[in-house]
Amino acid sequence: MKIALLRQRVTALGGAETTLSYLVRGLAAAGHEVAVYGTERATEAQAALGPKVGYVRVPVWGGKTLRLLSFALNTRRLLKNAGPQVVFSLERVPGPQVFRAGDGCHREFLARRAPHLSPLARAAQWLTPFHRVMLVVERRLFTSPGLSRVIANSRQVRAEIIRLYGVDPGRIRVIVNGLDRQRFHPLDVGAAAALRRRLGAPEDGAVGLFVGSGFERKGLTYLLQAFGSLKDKASHLWVVGKGHIAPYLRAAERLGVADRVKFWGPVAETAPFYQAATVLALPTLYDPCSNVVLEALGCGTPAVTTAANGAAEFITPGANGAVIPQPDDIAGLTEALATFLTRDRDPQVRQAAAQAVAGLSWESTVAQTLEVLQEAGSQDAHRAPSGFWFPS
């Protein structure tokens, strides 16, 4: 089967790019012809994708809004002559046969973010050209007659798509992200202790961990407030990920915890941080299904997150983590942090965390995705593609 896979960015360190990498390599290894359509330079993208996966650079221009529109238009032009059997998009663009909603619903994200903004910022959010264009594109995507199948990475996202856009539930398949067992696994007590020493963990305190890029959306402000409210003054907080650090450093100083908060910046390998940490805390405003939570659980580390995170479906409150209703529930977040920081390295907690995601693997995710692509390809085998990408 010939598959055109659409994703603007290929080489970044985010969860979406990780998912892309496993999907394309798995589909290619299964003998299918896969070409990724993206916006990055071909040499860098090709190195990230590997020799068995093709790459087509899509020209784009301007800022975020124009990049969104030009990517959609230029991908349409490039695909017109390529004649792929299945157009599989990981981007919100109108007209693919299969769409993987790995980024969730933009409309839902804006709605969940709005209560956390000032009145002026809230009004500006809905008037910003990028958000307005994205909402139009998203609606056109989900209402396109050429859209055969939708892949949601959590039950939460499936419910959002049905509620917001009226998509037939029979066309939506929930396929959760996989987990690389060679990287994300628990360590025994001795190995974990050695790793903690190597990373500079405190000898007399537990470690809370935040992993994520986009500190505002991931709720780092609320986590710092909760960390500052802890009665425990021996624990430390590690922040891993890309973001503008200065305002959060100032917040940590105001809260009197700057000496116990360490910003690591973006890292290529996050597994050692999960394996060394006591608890992961991700009070996100919105996450379709955070890889970070799945990876932490896979390493035997309990996770505290919000009900706005699809990965909360893998948490059993009190056993392997906690789910707070809102990211700004500082009291609830503080209590959850205190509970799991106190239960430092509890073997029952670590076992419950690892067992929660024991059924996840990238092999399974790729196999399920391939089933959906084959269904879409079979459905369209006897008719010319229609909709955004190809003229009727």
C-alpha positions in Angstrom: 0.0 0.0 0.0 1.2 3.5 -0.8 0.8 5.9 2.1 1.2 9.7 2.1 1.6 10.8 5.7 1.3 14.5 6.5 3.1 16.2 9.4 4.8 19.6 9.2 7.5 18.9 11.8 9.6 15.8 11.8 12.7 16.4 13.9 11.4 18.1 17.0 11.6 16.4 20.5 7.8 16.5 21.2 5.4 13.6 21.6 3.8 14.1 18.2 7.2 13.7 16.5 7.9 10.6 18.6 4.6 9.1 17.5 5.3 10.0 13.8 8.7 8.3 14.0 7.4 5.0 15.4 4.4 5.0 12.9 6.4 5.6 9.8 9.1 3.1 10.7 6.6 0.5 11.6 4.5 0.9 8.4 7.7 0.8 6.3 8.9 -2.3 8.1 5.6 -4.0 7.3 6.4 -3.5 3.6 4.4 -0.4 2.7 5.6 2.5 0.7 5.5 5.5 3.0 6.3 9.1 2.1 6.2 11.9 4.7 5.1 15.4 3.6 6.7 18.0 5.9 8.1 21.5 6.0 11.7 20.9 7.3 14.8 20.6 5.3 15.1 17.3 3.5 18.5 16.3 4.8 17.5 16.7 8.5 14.1 15.1 8.0 15.4 12.2 6.1 18.0 11.5 8.7 15.3 11.4 11.4 12.9 9.2 9.4 15.5 6.6 8.2 16.3 5.2 4.7 13.1 3.2 4.2 10.8 6.2 4.5 10.5 8.8 1.7 10.3 12.5 2.4 8.8 15.3 0.4 9.4 18.9 1.5 6.3 21.1 1.3 7.1 24.8 0.8 5.5 27.2 3.3 5.7 30.9 4.1 4.8 33.5 6.6 3.8 33.2 10.2 1.7 30.5 11.9 -1.5 31.3 10.0 0.0 31.5 6.6 2.1 28.4 7.3 -1.0 26.5 8.1 -2.8 27.5 4.9 0.2 27.2 2.6 1.0 23.7 3.9 -2.6 22.6 3.1 -2.5 24.2 -0.3 0.9 23.1 -1.3 0.4 19.5 0.0 -2.7 19.3 -2.2 -0.7 20.4 -5.2 2.1 17.9 -4.5 -0.2 15.0 -3.9 -2.3 15.6 -7.0 0.3 13.9 -9.2 1.6 11.4 -6.7 -1.6 9.4 -6.6 -1.3 7.9 -3.1 -3.6 5.1 -2.2 -4.2 6.6 1.3 -3.6 10.1 2.5 -3.0 9.8 6.3 -2.7 13.1 8.1 -1.4 13.9 11.5 -2.1 17.6 10.8 -5.4 19.5 10.9 -5.8 20.0 7.1 -9.0 19.4 5.1 -9.5 16.3 3.1 -7.4 13.3 4.1 -8.9 9.9 4.0 -7.6 9.1 7.5 -6.9 11.7 10.2 -5.1 10.9 13.5 -6.3 13.5 16.0 -3.1 13.3 18.1 -3.3 17.0 18.9 -6.9 16.6 20.0 -9.5 19.3 19.1 -8.4 22.9 18.9 -11.9 24.1 19.7 -11.8 22.1 23.0 -8.3 23.4 23.8 -9.4 27.0 23.4 -12.5 26.4 25.6 -10.5 24.8 28.3 -7.8 27.5 28.2 -10.2 30.5 28.3 -11.0 30.4 32.0 -7.3 30.7 32.8 -6.9 33.9 30.8 -7.6 37.5 31.8 -10.8 39.0 30.2 -8.7 40.9 27.7 -6.6 37.9 26.8 -9.7 35.7 26.5 -11.3 38.1 24.0 -8.0 38.3 22.1 -7.8 34.5 21.9 -11.0 34.2 20.0 -10.1 37.1 17.7 -6.6 35.9 16.9 -6.4 35.1 13.1 -4.5 31.8 13.7 -7.2 30.4 16.1 -10.0 31.6 13.8 -8.4 30.0 10.8 -7.6 26.8 12.7 -11.2 26.5 13.8 -12.4 26.8 10.3 -9.9 24.3 9.0 -10.7 21.9 11.8 -14.4 22.0 11.1 -13.8 21.5 7.4 -11.6 18.5 8.2 -14.2 16.7 10.3 -17.1 17.5 8.0 -15.3 16.5 4.8 -17.1 13.8 2.8 -13.7 12.3 1.9 -12.8 11.6 5.5 -13.2 7.9 5.9 -11.7 7.2 9.3 -10.6 9.1 12.4 -8.0 7.8 14.9 -8.3 9.2 18.4 -5.6 8.6 20.9 -7.9 8.5 23.9 -11.6 8.0 24.8 -11.6 11.7 25.8 -10.7 12.9 22.3 -13.2 10.5 20.7 -16.0 12.0 22.8 -14.9 15.5 21.9 -15.0 14.8 18.2 -18.4 13.4 18.4 -19.7 16.2 20.7 -18.2 19.1 18.8 -18.4 18.0 15.2 -21.1 15.2 15.1 -18.8 12.6 13.5 -20.3 9.2 13.2 -18.9 7.2 16.2 -18.5 4.2 13.9 -15.8 6.1 11.9 -13.7 6.8 15.0 -11.2 4.3 16.3 -9.4 4.8 19.6 -5.7 3.8 19.3 -3.5 4.8 22.2 0.1 5.7 21.7 2.6 2.9 22.2 5.4 2.6 24.7 9.0 1.7 24.0 9.8 -1.0 26.6 13.5 -0.9 26.0 13.6 2.7 27.1 10.7 3.1 29.6 10.9 0.5 32.3 11.3 0.4 36.1 14.8 0.1 37.6 15.6 -2.0 40.6 16.3 -0.2 43.9 20.1 -0.2 43.5 20.1 1.0 39.9 17.6 3.7 40.7 19.6 5.0 43.6 22.8 5.1 41.5 20.9 7.1 38.8 19.5 9.5 41.3 23.0 10.2 42.6 24.3 10.7 39.1 21.6 13.2 38.3 22.1 15.1 41.6 18.9 14.1 43.4 18.8 15.2 47.1 19.9 12.4 49.5 17.3 13.5 52.1 14.4 14.4 49.9 12.0 13.1 47.2 11.9 14.5 43.6 8.8 15.8 41.8 9.1 15.9 38.0 7.6 18.0 35.3 8.2 17.1 31.7 6.7 19.1 28.8 7.2 21.8 26.3 4.9 24.8 26.4 4.9 25.6 30.1 1.7 27.6 30.1 -0.5 24.9 28.6 1.1 22.2 30.7 0.3 24.1 33.9 3.8 24.8 35.3 2.5 28.0 37.1 0.1 25.9 39.1 2.6 23.2 39.9 5.1 25.8 41.3 2.3 27.2 43.5 1.5 23.8 44.8 5.1 22.9 45.3 5.5 26.1 47.3 2.6 25.2 49.5 4.0 21.8 50.6 4.9 21.4 54.2 7.7 19.2 53.1 10.7 21.5 52.5 13.2 18.8 51.6 11.7 17.6 48.3 12.9 19.0 45.0 11.2 19.8 41.7 12.8 19.1 38.3 11.5 20.8 35.2 12.4 19.2 31.9 11.3 20.7 28.6 11.5 23.6 26.3 10.0 26.9 27.3 10.7 30.5 28.4 12.2 29.9 31.9 12.6 33.5 33.2 9.0 34.1 34.5 8.9 30.7 36.2 12.3 31.3 37.9 10.9 34.5 39.2 7.8 32.7 40.4 9.9 30.1 42.2 11.9 32.9 43.9 8.7 34.6 45.1 7.5 31.3 46.5 10.8 30.7 48.3 11.5 27.5 46.5 14.1 28.6 43.8 16.9 26.7 45.6 14.8 23.4 45.2 13.7 23.9 41.6 16.0 22.9 38.8 15.3 23.7 35.1 17.0 21.1 32.8 15.8 22.5 29.5 14.9 20.1 26.6 16.7 16.7 26.8 17.0 14.0 24.1 16.4 11.2 26.6 13.7 11.5 29.3 13.6 8.0 30.6 16.4 8.5 33.3 14.4 11.4 34.7 11.2 9.3 35.1 13.3 6.4 36.6 14.9 8.8 39.1 11.8 10.8 40.1 9.4 10.1 42.9 6.3 11.4 41.1 5.4 13.0 37.8 3.2 16.1 38.0 1.5 17.5 34.9 -1.4 19.8 35.8 -2.1 20.4 32.1 -4.9 22.6 30.8 -5.4 20.3 27.9 -3.7 17.1 26.6 -5.3 14.6 24.2 -3.2 11.8 25.7 0.1 12.8 27.1 3.0 10.5 26.2 4.7 11.9 29.3 2.2 10.3 31.6 2.4 7.0 29.8 6.2 7.0 29.8 6.3 7.8 33.5 3.9 5.0 34.4 6.0 2.7 32.2 9.0 3.5 34.4 7.0 2.7 37.5 6.6 6.4 38.5 3.1 7.5 39.7 1.6 10.4 37.9 -0.5 13.4 39.0 -2.4 15.1 36.1 -5.8 16.7 35.3 -9.1 15.4 34.0 -8.3 17.3 30.8 -5.6 14.8 29.9 -6.7 11.7 28.0 -3.8 9.8 29.7 -5.7 10.1 33.0 -7.6 7.1 31.7 -4.6 5.0 32.9 -4.5 6.4 36.4 -6.3 4.7 39.3 -6.5 7.5 41.9 -4.6 6.6 45.1 -2.9 3.5 43.5 -0.7 4.9 40.8 -1.4 8.6 40.8 -4.1 11.2 41.1 -6.4 13.1 38.8 -7.4 16.6 39.8 -10.5 18.2 38.2 -8.8 21.5 37.2 -5.2 22.6 36.8 -5.7 25.6 39.2 -7.0 23.4 42.0 -3.9 24.2 44.1 -5.2 22.5 47.2 -5.9 19.3 45.4 -2.7 19.4 43.5 -0.7 20.1 46.7 -2.4 17.2 48.5 -1.7 14.8 45.6 1.9 15.8 45.5 2.3 15.5 49.2 0.8 12.0 49.1 3.1 10.6 46.5 6.2 12.4 47.6 5.7 10.8 51.0 5.3 7.4 49.5 8.7 7.7 48.0 9.7 4.6 46.0 6.7 2.6 47.4 6.9 -0.8 45.6 3.1 -1.2 45.5 2.8 2.2 43.8 5.5 1.5 41.3 4.0 -1.9 40.5 0.6 -0.4 40.0 2.0 2.3 37.7 3.9 -0.1 35.5 0.9 -2.5 35.3 -1.4 0.2 34.1 0.4 0.6 30.8 1.6 -3.0 30.5 -0.6 -3.6 27.4 0.9 -0.7 25.4 3.4 -1.2 22.7 4.3 0.5 19.4 4.0 -2.8 17.6 0.3 -2.9 18.6 -0.2 0.8 17.8 1.3 0.3 14.3 -0.7 -2.8 13.7 -4.0 -1.2 14.7 -3.2 1.9 12.6 -2.5 -0.3 9.6 -5.9 -1.9 10.0 -7.5 1.5 9.8 -5.5 2.5 6.8 -6.3 -0.7 5.0 -10.0 -0.2 5.7 -9.9 3.3 4.2 -7.8 2.1 1.2 -10.3 -0.7 0.5 -13.3 1.6 0.8 -11.8 4.0 -1.7 -10.3 1.4 -4.0 -13.1 1.6 -6.6 -13.6 5.3 -6.7 -11.4 8.4 -7.3 -10.5 10.4 -4.2 -12.6 13.5 -3.7 -12.7 16.5 -1.5 -9.9 18.9 -0.7 -7.0 17.0 -2.1 -8.3 15.9 -5.5 -11.0 17.4 -7.7 -14.1 15.4 -8.0 
